[in-house]
Amino acid sequence: MNIEQLFYDGQIHACYKEAIDNTEDVFAHQVIELYARFNLASIPHFTVPEQPSIERENETYVEQDVVKEIREIADEGEFNECIKHLEMTAKFGSVEEKAQSFFTQAQLFLFAHQYDESVHCFIQAAKCNPNQALFYGMAAQTMQRFDYSPFEILGYLERAIELDVENARWYWNKALVLTELYKDLQQEPFLGQALITLEQAIACCRPEQKSLKIAIENTLENMREYLFQ
């Protein structure tokens, strides 16, 4: 893909890499400015990719089980001690323990409607362990719900997809962001790439992911109706 194709496909990091080798190109210069404006260089890059966590039929991941356990604690003192333990682990644990602690805290903040804190913790999880797709994907998905920059969201989704090329949800989220960019900027290539990305999402759905597949197919059908109005 050339620079423009990468841009409209939402591959922000790959697009930037091409742009810095073509600084005399006007479009490349705009990409470089955009990358700096949204501080996309701060998004971590993986070193040794880990086996990606698999989304289960009920749309959860094994890394989320501890959140359910914590939320079921009825005793306030026990709950507070658990939170203190999470905070201490985030400071003094191993890299993997820190990442899991931040990931758990992020979801607890999300349930408490503390959205900025939730996004911050998801990002910290990705920074502590940049080799796990789930941390990037959940950071992006949470940003998407609360009006963060679409380019920042795409930067995290690009990492998630690089690390987990068969995760239907990350493609679905990416297609939604590309659609929003089309609506905001009225650039047709965004819509074309969103349609392609939705097809990729459907192709990646496993047989047991029935509810996710239905949701993606509904998005695709709505987009087609919108396209041919």
Secondary structure, 3 states (H helix, E strand, C coil): CCHHHHHHCCCHHHHHHHHCCCCCCHHHHHHHHHHHHCCHHHCCCCCCCCCCCCCCCCCCCHHHHHHHHHHCCCCHHHHHHHHHHHHHHHHHCCHHHHHHHHHHHHHHHHHCCCHHHHHHHHHHHHHHCCCCHHHHHHHHHHHHHCCCCHHHHHHHHHHHHHHCCCCHHHHHHHHHHHHHHHHHHCCHHHHHHHHHHHHHHHHHCCCCCHHHHHHHHHHHHHHHHHHCC
